[in-house]
């Protein structure tokens, strides 16, 4: 974690304790002006070589990773305002929606879902949230 600069009030969160390390030179989340911007989260448990076997469990792991990043930044799923979802197979959308609804319930953020080619994972999820105190 990098300390916030008083002049710009930006906090960059490089790693989440207990979570998989970032797979590139980026922050897991950046907090700025009351918002949390997350990097895309994937179904890695400890790394790319350790992922759940079923797509359903991959979605759950990805959303658990997203939750951990948000909480480390001072937010949570209830404070998410926008989600971008990247799936590798359009046939995954129904199953994805089912698991997604378990995590978000009635707190339905705006969302975009697209089908893309990803590197070694079946899905990736990123979001924008407000800080917990700002979203109450």
C-alpha angles and dihedrals in degrees: 000000000000121000119249116258110236091215095054103015095220121149119194117198109201100175137018115221108250093008132110114277119253112269093223145018099296142099120259087224140356122208115205134157094351094311132107117213113192130202115236110286121214134194094265114137097188099344144332090290092056111063133135114267102229125062091233091057091043089058090049092049091048091051091047088052090048090050091051092051092048093048092049087054094050099260139084144202092283088063097051114121101175134024128190114197126193117195128180096213127039088213088068095067098090094050090043091052091051094054093038089057090053090060101038101033110170093348094091112178123196108273143193120195123190136172114236143151112265133189110256098326135088097220145009129198129195130174149179118229138170121242113267095249091047094049100050 
